[in-house]
């Protein structure tokens, strides 16, 4: 009798636990239903916005510009709220490319080119051209986004903030391969990094791709980041560059650049690297003269004149502002 009573109590407790579980399941089901209702409402709002933005317009039908970007959802204020963290990440990534990826690219180039100076010139040119191509692509991308979002823009945020939020959220829409191709084309016609006919700069396309991605992302910052302009034969700046180990530390002129300095509002935040040697000015003069004689184009004539006038000018005043980031 006592055993049967104990068994019935155990069954009763199991039934109560099962009921508790059922209550939990029902509460979860109700919560999921509420979330589905919210998602359905958001979906309806987005569909109505997309329908308005895709309404036929005579101006859009006549336009031959690239197809509008897909309208995806975005988080208002994302660009502004993540600016500091993205800034820190991109500056660190730029340093990683300099300290790690650059040497990987050097090893690849040394398989084809024995001259170390030429290898370093190629890598520096790749960095400069990558920033140039990425900045151009960013301007075009931003114009397309602004044109697309301005059609049905409404809300408390300005159109410019909305455009920046969209770009930050969807940087995967950046056609980085087009920038890589543009960089390689520019390097192929650069007389300062002439190479053997069988050599192809595409062997460092992965290095160029990473530079383009970082350079593009840096344009989404407020303020954007850029690299410093450098020219062979310029006066060495302690605030912009480190001297390479094979430099002549008594020389005042830059023979060539190894890595560009990173700038924010014309202030150096990451120093670059340059090689200083005595006689750099004479070498630069002879190179510019040979470019003018060989190519005979106005661009090279202008470059020659700039180099010559810069060599005759007095030493510029150096800024005393120290670099915040050094490698």
C-alpha positions as YAML, in Angstrom:
chain: A
units: angstrom
residues:
- id: 1
  name: UNK
  ca: [0.00, 0.00, 0.00]
- id: 2
  name: UNK
  ca: [2.80, 2.35, 0.97]
- id: 3
  name: UNK
  ca: [4.73, 1.53, -2.23]
- id: 4
  name: UNK
  ca: [1.74, 2.25, -4.44]
- id: 5
  name: UNK
  ca: [1.23, 5.60, -2.72]
- id: 6
  name: UNK
  ca: [4.86, 6.50, -3.26]
- id: 7
  name: UNK
  ca: [4.62, 5.54, -6.94]
- id: 8
  name: UNK
  ca: [1.50, 7.66, -7.43]
- id: 9
  name: UNK
  ca: [3.21, 10.66, -5.83]
- id: 10
  name: UNK
  ca: [6.20, 10.20, -8.16]
- id: 11
  name: UNK
  ca: [3.86, 10.10, -11.18]
- id: 12
  name: UNK
  ca: [2.13, 13.23, -9.90]
- id: 13
  name: UNK
  ca: [5.46, 15.06, -9.58]
- id: 14
  name: UNK
  ca: [6.41, 14.00, -13.11]
- id: 15
  name: UNK
  ca: [3.10, 15.33, -14.38]
- id: 16
  name: UNK
  ca: [3.68, 18.67, -12.62]
- id: 17
  name: UNK
  ca: [7.17, 18.95, -14.14]
- id: 18
  name: UNK
  ca: [5.76, 18.21, -17.58]
- id: 19
  name: UNK
  ca: [3.15, 20.93, -17.11]
- id: 20
  name: UNK
  ca: [5.87, 23.38, -16.13]
- id: 21
  name: UNK
  ca: [7.80, 22.52, -19.29]
- id: 22
  name: UNK
  ca: [4.67, 23.00, -21.37]
- id: 23
  name: UNK
  ca: [4.12, 26.42, -19.82]
- id: 24
  name: UNK
  ca: [7.71, 27.35, -20.69]
- id: 25
  name: UNK
  ca: [7.20, 26.17, -24.26]
- id: 26
  name: UNK
  ca: [4.02, 28.17, -24.57]
- id: 27
  name: UNK
  ca: [5.76, 31.31, -23.34]
- id: 28
  name: UNK
  ca: [8.57, 30.80, -25.85]
- id: 29
  name: UNK
  ca: [6.02, 30.29, -28.62]
- id: 30
  name: UNK
  ca: [4.32, 33.55, -27.68]
- id: 31
  name: UNK
  ca: [7.63, 35.39, -27.69]
- id: 32
  name: UNK
  ca: [8.47, 34.00, -31.14]
- id: 33
  name: UNK
  ca: [5.06, 35.05, -32.42]
- id: 34
  name: UNK
  ca: [5.66, 38.58, -31.16]
- id: 35
  name: UNK
  ca: [9.07, 38.69, -32.84]
- id: 36
  name: UNK
  ca: [7.54, 37.44, -36.08]
- id: 37
  name: UNK
  ca: [4.93, 40.16, -35.92]
- id: 38
  name: UNK
  ca: [7.64, 42.80, -35.48]
- id: 39
  name: UNK
  ca: [9.67, 41.36, -38.36]
- id: 40
  name: UNK
  ca: [6.58, 41.29, -40.59]
- id: 41
  name: UNK
  ca: [5.96, 44.93, -39.83]
- id: 42
  name: UNK
  ca: [9.56, 45.85, -40.61]
- id: 43
  name: UNK
  ca: [9.38, 43.83, -43.81]
- id: 44
  name: UNK
  ca: [6.28, 45.71, -44.91]
- id: 45
  name: UNK
  ca: [7.98, 49.05, -44.29]
- id: 46
  name: UNK
  ca: [11.09, 48.04, -46.24]
- id: 47
  name: UNK
  ca: [9.01, 46.68, -49.12]
- id: 48
  name: UNK
  ca: [7.08, 49.93, -49.36]
- id: 49
  name: UNK
  ca: [10.33, 51.91, -49.44]
- id: 50
  name: UNK
  ca: [11.80, 49.65, -52.12]
- id: 51
  name: UNK
  ca: [8.61, 49.93, -54.17]
- id: 52
  name: UNK
  ca: [8.79, 53.73, -54.00]
- id: 53
  name: UNK
  ca: [12.48, 53.79, -54.92]
- id: 54
  name: UNK
  ca: [11.89, 51.50, -57.92]
- id: 55
  name: UNK
  ca: [8.99, 53.48, -59.30]
- id: 56
  name: UNK
  ca: [9.59, 54.39, -63.00]
- id: 57
  name: UNK
  ca: [11.20, 57.76, -63.64]
- id: 58
  name: UNK
  ca: [11.98, 59.24, -67.07]
- id: 59
  name: UNK
  ca: [15.31, 60.56, -65.81]
- id: 60
  name: UNK
  ca: [16.39, 57.14, -64.58]
- id: 61
  name: UNK
  ca: [15.32, 55.44, -67.79]
- id: 62
  name: UNK
  ca: [17.47, 57.78, -69.90]
- id: 63
  name: UNK
  ca: [20.50, 57.44, -67.62]
- id: 64
  name: UNK
  ca: [23.35, 55.22, -68.78]
- id: 65
  name: UNK
  ca: [25.02, 55.14, -65.39]
- id: 66
  name: UNK
  ca: [25.64, 51.78, -63.63]
- id: 67
  name: UNK
  ca: [22.63, 50.02, -62.17]
- id: 68
  name: UNK
  ca: [21.53, 51.33, -58.74]
- id: 69
  name: UNK
  ca: [22.96, 49.64, -55.70]
- id: 70
  name: UNK
  ca: [20.68, 47.17, -53.89]
- id: 71
  name: UNK
  ca: [18.79, 48.80, -51.05]
- id: 72
  name: UNK
  ca: [19.62, 46.89, -47.90]
- id: 73
  name: UNK
  ca: [18.72, 47.71, -44.35]
- id: 74
  name: UNK
  ca: [21.21, 49.73, -42.36]
- id: 75
  name: UNK
  ca: [21.71, 50.85, -38.78]
- id: 76
  name: UNK
  ca: [21.27, 54.61, -38.36]
- id: 77
  name: UNK
  ca: [24.38, 56.28, -36.93]
- id: 78
  name: UNK
  ca: [26.59, 53.24, -37.49]
- id: 79
  name: UNK
  ca: [29.38, 55.20, -39.20]
- id: 80
  name: UNK
  ca: [29.52, 57.78, -36.42]
- id: 81
  name: UNK
  ca: [29.25, 55.34, -33.51]
- id: 82
  name: UNK
  ca: [31.94, 52.97, -34.84]
- id: 83
  name: UNK
  ca: [34.34, 55.62, -36.13]
- id: 84
  name: UNK
  ca: [36.81, 55.34, -33.24]
- id: 85
  name: UNK
  ca: [36.97, 51.54, -33.26]
- id: 86
  name: UNK
  ca: [37.28, 51.40, -37.06]
- id: 87
  name: UNK
  ca: [40.00, 54.05, -36.93]
- id: 88
  name: UNK
  ca: [42.05, 52.03, -34.43]
- id: 89
  name: UNK
  ca: [41.59, 48.81, -36.41]
- id: 90
  name: UNK
  ca: [42.58, 50.36, -39.76]
- id: 91
  name: UNK
  ca: [45.65, 52.08, -38.35]
- id: 92
  name: UNK
  ca: [46.73, 48.77, -36.81]
- id: 93
  name: UNK
  ca: [46.04, 46.95, -40.08]
- id: 94
  name: UNK
  ca: [48.14, 49.49, -41.99]
- id: 95
  name: UNK
  ca: [50.96, 48.76, -39.56]
- id: 96
  name: UNK
  ca: [50.53, 45.01, -40.07]
- id: 97
  name: UNK
  ca: [50.76, 45.39, -43.83]
- id: 98
  name: UNK
  ca: [53.98, 47.36, -43.38]
- id: 99
  name: UNK
  ca: [55.55, 44.95, -40.89]
- id: 100
  name: UNK
  ca: [54.28, 41.61, -42.29]
- id: 101
  name: UNK
  ca: [52.56, 41.66, -45.68]
- id: 102
  name: UNK
  ca: [55.24, 43.91, -47.18]
- id: 103
  name: UNK
  ca: [57.97, 41.35, -46.49]
- id: 104
  name: UNK
  ca: [55.87, 38.60, -48.03]
- id: 105
  name: UNK
  ca: [55.56, 40.72, -51.17]
- id: 106
  name: UNK
  ca: [59.31, 41.34, -51.10]
- id: 107
  name: UNK
  ca: [60.02, 37.61, -51.01]
- id: 108
  name: UNK
  ca: [57.79, 37.07, -54.03]
- id: 109
  name: UNK
  ca: [59.42, 39.89, -56.00]
- id: 110
  name: UNK
  ca: [62.95, 38.70, -55.17]
- id: 111
  name: UNK
  ca: [62.16, 35.52, -57.08]
- id: 112
  name: UNK
  ca: [62.04, 37.63, -60.25]
- id: 113
  name: UNK
  ca: [64.12, 40.74, -59.46]
- id: 114
  name: UNK
  ca: [67.59, 40.67, -57.89]
- id: 115
  name: UNK
  ca: [67.88, 44.42, -57.29]
- id: 116
  name: UNK
  ca: [66.58, 45.12, -53.77]
- id: 117
  name: UNK
  ca: [66.17, 48.83, -54.46]
- id: 118
  name: UNK
  ca: [63.89, 48.07, -57.40]
- id: 119
  name: UNK
  ca: [61.86, 45.66, -55.23]
- id: 120
  name: UNK
  ca: [61.34, 48.34, -52.59]
- id: 121
  name: UNK
  ca: [60.43, 50.91, -55.24]
- id: 122
  name: UNK
  ca: [57.81, 48.52, -56.65]
- id: 123
  name: UNK
  ca: [56.23, 47.96, -53.24]
- id: 124
  name: UNK
  ca: [56.13, 51.68, -52.48]
- id: 125
  name: UNK
  ca: [54.58, 52.40, -55.88]
- id: 126
  name: UNK
  ca: [52.01, 49.66, -55.26]
- id: 127
  name: UNK
  ca: [51.03, 51.32, -51.98]
- id: 128
  name: UNK
  ca: [50.72, 54.77, -53.55]
- id: 129
  name: UNK
  ca: [48.73, 53.52, -56.54]
- id: 130
  name: UNK
  ca: [46.47, 51.41, -54.32]
- id: 131
  name: UNK
  ca: [45.47, 54.46, -52.29]
- id: 132
  name: UNK
  ca: [44.91, 56.47, -55.46]
- id: 133
  name: UNK
  ca: [42.72, 53.77, -57.03]
- id: 134
  name: UNK
  ca: [40.78, 53.10, -53.81]
- id: 135
  name: UNK
  ca: [40.05, 56.80, -53.26]
- id: 136
  name: UNK
  ca: [38.78, 57.14, -56.83]
- id: 137
  name: UNK
  ca: [36.59, 54.04, -56.42]
- id: 138
  name: UNK
  ca: [35.27, 55.37, -53.11]
- id: 139
  name: UNK
  ca: [34.21, 58.68, -54.68]
- id: 140
  name: UNK
  ca: [32.37, 56.87, -57.47]
- id: 141
  name: UNK
  ca: [30.79, 54.40, -55.04]
- id: 142
  name: UNK
  ca: [29.62, 57.21, -52.77]
- id: 143
  name: UNK
  ca: [28.04, 59.08, -55.69]
- id: 144
  name: UNK
  ca: [26.08, 55.96, -56.66]
- id: 145
  name: UNK
  ca: [24.90, 55.37, -53.10]
- id: 146
  name: UNK
  ca: [23.83, 59.00, -52.69]
- id: 147
  name: UNK
  ca: [21.93, 58.89, -55.98]
- id: 148
  name: UNK
  ca: [20.15, 55.67, -54.99]
- id: 149
  name: UNK
  ca: [19.24, 56.63, -51.42]
- id: 150
  name: UNK
  ca: [18.18, 60.18, -52.26]
- id: 151
  name: UNK
  ca: [15.15, 58.85, -54.16]
- id: 152
  name: UNK
  ca: [13.21, 57.75, -51.09]
- id: 153
  name: UNK
  ca: [15.20, 59.35, -48.29]
- id: 154
  name: UNK
  ca: [13.20, 60.33, -45.24]
- id: 155
  name: UNK
  ca: [13.91, 60.34, -41.55]
- id: 156
  name: UNK
  ca: [15.65, 62.29, -38.83]
- id: 157
  name: UNK
  ca: [19.17, 61.65, -40.19]
- id: 158
  name: UNK
  ca: [20.67, 63.72, -42.98]
- id: 159
  name: UNK
  ca: [21.22, 62.16, -46.39]
- id: 160
  name: UNK
  ca: [24.99, 62.37, -45.93]
- id: 161
  name: UNK
  ca: [24.82, 60.42, -42.65]
- id: 162
  name: UNK
  ca: [22.55, 57.85, -44.25]
- id: 163
  name: UNK
  ca: [24.96, 57.44, -47.17]
- id: 164
  name: UNK
  ca: [27.93, 56.95, -44.83]
- id: 165
  name: UNK
  ca: [26.00, 54.42, -42.74]
- id: 166
  name: UNK
  ca: [25.15, 52.44, -45.86]
- id: 167
  name: UNK
  ca: [28.75, 52.41, -47.12]
- id: 168
  name: UNK
  ca: [30.14, 51.32, -43.75]
- id: 169
  name: UNK
  ca: [27.52, 48.58, -43.49]
- id: 170
  name: UNK
  ca: [28.05, 47.27, -47.03]
- id: 171
  name: UNK
  ca: [31.70, 47.69, -47.90]
- id: 172
  name: UNK
  ca: [31.48, 44.24, -49.49]
- id: 173
  name: UNK
  ca: [29.87, 45.95, -52.50]
- id: 174
  name: UNK
  ca: [33.21, 47.63, -53.27]
- id: 175
  name: UNK
  ca: [34.61, 46.14, -56.48]
- id: 176
  name: UNK
  ca: [38.15, 45.72, -55.21]
- id: 177
  name: UNK
  ca: [39.25, 43.68, -58.24]
- id: 178
  name: UNK
  ca: [38.69, 46.67, -60.52]
- id: 179
  name: UNK
  ca: [40.99, 48.73, -58.29]
- id: 180
  name: UNK
  ca: [43.62, 45.97, -58.34]
- id: 181
  name: UNK
  ca: [43.51, 45.92, -62.13]
- id: 182
  name: UNK
  ca: [43.82, 49.71, -62.23]
- id: 183
  name: UNK
  ca: [46.85, 49.60, -59.92]
- id: 184
  name: UNK
  ca: [48.60, 47.00, -62.05]
- id: 185
  name: UNK
  ca: [47.91, 49.01, -65.23]
- id: 186
  name: UNK
  ca: [49.38, 52.13, -63.63]
- id: 187
  name: UNK
  ca: [52.46, 50.24, -62.47]
- id: 188
  name: UNK
  ca: [53.02, 48.79, -65.94]
- id: 189
  name: UNK
  ca: [53.43, 52.28, -67.42]
- id: 190
  name: UNK
  ca: [55.48, 53.73, -64.54]
- id: 191
  name: UNK
  ca: [59.05, 54.32, -65.85]
- id: 192
  name: UNK
  ca: [60.55, 54.31, -62.33]
- id: 193
  name: UNK
  ca: [59.86, 50.59, -61.85]
- id: 194
  name: UNK
  ca: [60.79, 49.22, -65.24]
- id: 195
  name: UNK
  ca: [61.04, 45.45, -65.26]
- id: 196
  name: UNK
  ca: [61.82, 42.56, -67.55]
- id: 197
  name: UNK
  ca: [59.19, 41.79, -70.23]
- id: 198
  name: UNK
  ca: [58.31, 38.40, -68.75]
- id: 199
  name: UNK
  ca: [57.60, 39.85, -65.30]
- id: 200
  name: UNK
  ca: [54.00, 40.57, -64.27]
- id: 201
  name: UNK
  ca: [53.07, 42.78, -61.32]
- id: 202
  name: UNK
  ca: [50.05, 40.52, -60.80]
- id: 203
  name: UNK
  ca: [52.30, 38.25, -58.71]
- id: 204
  name: UNK
  ca: [51.70, 40.66, -55.80]
- id: 205
  name: UNK
  ca: [48.00, 41.15, -56.53]
- id: 206
  name: UNK
  ca: [47.10, 39.79, -53.07]
- id: 207
  name: UNK
  ca: [49.26, 42.47, -51.44]
- id: 208
  name: UNK
  ca: [47.68, 45.14, -53.64]
- id: 209
  name: UNK
  ca: [44.20, 43.85, -52.83]
- id: 210
  name: UNK
  ca: [44.75, 44.24, -49.07]
- id: 211
  name: UNK
  ca: [46.08, 47.76, -49.56]
- id: 212
  name: UNK
  ca: [43.05, 48.71, -51.65]
- id: 213
  name: UNK
  ca: [40.64, 47.34, -49.05]
- id: 214
  name: UNK
  ca: [42.32, 49.24, -46.22]
- id: 215
  name: UNK
  ca: [42.59, 52.43, -48.26]
- id: 216
  name: UNK
  ca: [38.90, 52.24, -49.21]
- id: 217
  name: UNK
  ca: [37.83, 51.68, -45.60]
- id: 218
  name: UNK
  ca: [39.98, 54.61, -44.47]
- id: 219
  name: UNK
  ca: [37.89, 56.91, -46.66]
- id: 220
  name: UNK
  ca: [34.80, 56.07, -44.57]
- id: 221
  name: UNK
  ca: [36.39, 57.55, -41.44]
- id: 222
  name: UNK
  ca: [35.75, 61.06, -40.14]
- id: 223
  name: UNK
  ca: [38.18, 62.55, -40.99]
- id: 224
  name: UNK
  ca: [39.47, 60.16, -43.68]
- id: 225
  name: UNK
  ca: [43.05, 58.88, -43.63]
- id: 226
  name: UNK
  ca: [45.49, 59.27, -46.51]
- id: 227
  name: UNK
  ca: [49.18, 58.76, -47.27]
- id: 228
  name: UNK
  ca: [51.78, 61.52, -47.59]
- id: 229
  name: UNK
  ca: [53.05, 62.60, -50.98]
- id: 230
  name: UNK
  ca: [56.70, 61.68, -51.53]
- id: 231
  name: UNK
  ca: [59.20, 62.51, -54.24]
- id: 232
  name: UNK
  ca: [62.72, 61.27, -54.87]
- id: 233
  name: UNK
  ca: [65.26, 63.93, -54.01]
- id: 234
  name: UNK
  ca: [63.09, 65.68, -51.41]
- id: 235
  name: UNK
  ca: [64.51, 66.75, -48.06]
- id: 236
  name: UNK
  ca: [64.24, 64.01, -45.47]
- id: 237
  name: UNK
  ca: [61.61, 64.75, -42.81]
- id: 238
  name: UNK
  ca: [62.10, 63.30, -39.35]
- id: 239
  name: UNK
  ca: [58.38, 63.76, -38.65]
- id: 240
  name: UNK
  ca: [57.32, 61.71, -41.68]
- id: 241
  name: UNK
  ca: [59.85, 58.92, -42.11]
- id: 242
  name: UNK
  ca: [62.23, 56.54, -40.46]
- id: 243
  name: UNK
  ca: [65.57, 56.03, -42.18]
- id: 244
  name: UNK
  ca: [66.17, 52.55, -43.56]
- id: 245
  name: UNK
  ca: [69.09, 50.65, -42.08]
- id: 246
  name: UNK
  ca: [71.08, 50.97, -45.33]
- id: 247
  name: UNK
  ca: [70.70, 54.76, -45.37]
- id: 248
  name: UNK
  ca: [73.47, 57.31, -45.12]
- id: 249
  name: UNK
  ca: [72.50, 59.01, -41.86]
- id: 250
  name: UNK
  ca: [74.43, 62.16, -42.77]
- id: 251
  name: UNK
  ca: [72.56, 62.63, -46.05]
- id: 252
  name: UNK
  ca: [69.78, 65.22, -46.14]
- id: 253
  name: UNK
  ca: [67.98, 64.03, -49.28]
- id: 254
  name: UNK
  ca: [65.74, 61.03, -49.92]
- id: 255
  name: UNK
  ca: [67.07, 58.68, -52.56]
- id: 256
  name: UNK
  ca: [63.81, 56.71, -52.67]
- id: 257
  name: UNK
  ca: [60.87, 55.77, -50.44]
- id: 258
  name: UNK
  ca: [60.22, 52.35, -48.96]
- id: 259
  name: UNK
  ca: [56.83, 52.96, -47.33]
- id: 260
  name: UNK
  ca: [54.47, 55.96, -47.22]
- id: 261
  name: UNK
  ca: [53.54, 57.87, -44.08]
- id: 262
  name: UNK
  ca: [49.92, 57.76, -42.94]
- id: 263
  name: UNK
  ca: [48.25, 61.15, -42.47]
- id: 264
  name: UNK
  ca: [45.17, 62.50, -40.73]
- id: 265
  name: UNK
  ca: [44.33, 66.17, -41.37]
- id: 266
  name: UNK
  ca: [47.91, 66.74, -42.62]
- id: 267
  name: UNK
  ca: [49.32, 65.31, -39.36]
- id: 268
  name: UNK
  ca: [51.50, 62.19, -39.42]
- id: 269
  name: UNK
  ca: [50.03, 59.39, -37.32]
- id: 270
  name: UNK
  ca: [52.21, 56.55, -38.71]
- id: 271
  name: UNK
  ca: [55.70, 57.22, -39.97]
- id: 272
  name: UNK
  ca: [56.83, 55.85, -43.30]
- id: 273
  name: UNK
  ca: [60.28, 54.67, -44.30]
- id: 274
  name: UNK
  ca: [62.81, 56.21, -46.69]
- id: 275
  name: UNK
  ca: [66.39, 55.68, -47.84]
- id: 276
  name: UNK
  ca: [68.74, 58.64, -47.67]
- id: 277
  name: UNK
  ca: [71.99, 58.72, -49.63]
- id: 278
  name: UNK
  ca: [74.52, 61.30, -50.66]
- id: 279
  name: UNK
  ca: [74.25, 62.12, -54.33]
- id: 280
  name: UNK
  ca: [70.53, 61.36, -54.39]
- id: 281
  name: UNK
  ca: [69.85, 64.74, -55.97]
- id: 282
  name: UNK
  ca: [72.28, 64.09, -58.84]
- id: 283
  name: UNK
  ca: [70.76, 60.67, -59.48]
- id: 284
  name: UNK
  ca: [67.24, 62.14, -59.43]
- id: 285
  name: UNK
  ca: [68.30, 64.91, -61.84]
- id: 286
  name: UNK
  ca: [69.74, 62.39, -64.31]
- id: 287
  name: UNK
  ca: [66.66, 60.14, -64.06]
- id: 288
  name: UNK
  ca: [64.28, 63.04, -64.71]
- id: 289
  name: UNK
  ca: [66.41, 64.17, -67.64]
- id: 290
  name: UNK
  ca: [66.39, 60.68, -69.13]
- id: 291
  name: UNK
  ca: [62.57, 60.49, -68.78]
- id: 292
  name: UNK
  ca: [62.21, 63.79, -70.65]
- id: 293
  name: UNK
  ca: [64.56, 62.66, -73.42]
- id: 294
  name: UNK
  ca: [62.98, 59.21, -73.77]
- id: 295
  name: UNK
  ca: [59.28, 59.98, -73.37]
- id: 296
  name: UNK
  ca: [59.19, 63.66, -74.33]
- id: 297
  name: UNK
  ca: [55.72, 64.09, -72.77]
- id: 298
  name: UNK
  ca: [54.47, 67.20, -70.97]
- id: 299
  name: UNK
  ca: [53.91, 65.21, -67.78]
- id: 300
  name: UNK
  ca: [57.56, 64.19, -67.56]
- id: 301
  name: UNK
  ca: [58.72, 67.67, -68.50]
- id: 302
  name: UNK
  ca: [56.65, 69.08, -65.64]
- id: 303
  name: UNK
  ca: [58.07, 66.48, -63.25]
- id: 304
  name: UNK
  ca: [61.58, 67.42, -64.37]
- id: 305
  name: UNK
  ca: [60.92, 71.11, -63.75]
- id: 306
  name: UNK
  ca: [59.43, 70.41, -60.31]
- id: 307
  name: UNK
  ca: [62.37, 68.32, -59.27]
- id: 308
  name: UNK
  ca: [64.86, 70.91, -60.48]
- id: 309
  name: UNK
  ca: [63.09, 73.82, -58.79]
- id: 310
  name: UNK
  ca: [62.70, 71.82, -55.57]
- id: 311
  name: UNK
  ca: [66.40, 71.02, -55.53]
- id: 312
  name: UNK
  ca: [67.28, 74.74, -55.72]
- id: 313
  name: UNK
  ca: [64.83, 75.83, -53.02]
- id: 314
  name: UNK
  ca: [65.97, 76.29, -49.39]
- id: 315
  name: UNK
  ca: [65.22, 73.63, -46.82]
- id: 316
  name: UNK
  ca: [61.57, 73.85, -45.72]
- id: 317
  name: UNK
  ca: [60.68, 74.43, -42.13]
- id: 318
  name: UNK
  ca: [60.10, 71.17, -40.33]
- id: 319
  name: UNK
  ca: [57.04, 70.66, -38.17]
- id: 320
  name: UNK
  ca: [57.75, 69.98, -34.56]
- id: 321
  name: UNK
  ca: [54.62, 67.91, -33.98]
- id: 322
  name: UNK
  ca: [55.65, 64.41, -32.95]
- id: 323
  name: UNK
  ca: [54.15, 61.27, -34.45]
- id: 324
  name: UNK
  ca: [51.56, 59.52, -32.34]
- id: 325
  name: UNK
  ca: [52.21, 56.15, -33.90]
- id: 326
  name: UNK
  ca: [55.65, 54.80, -34.69]
- id: 327
  name: UNK
  ca: [56.76, 51.45, -35.94]
...
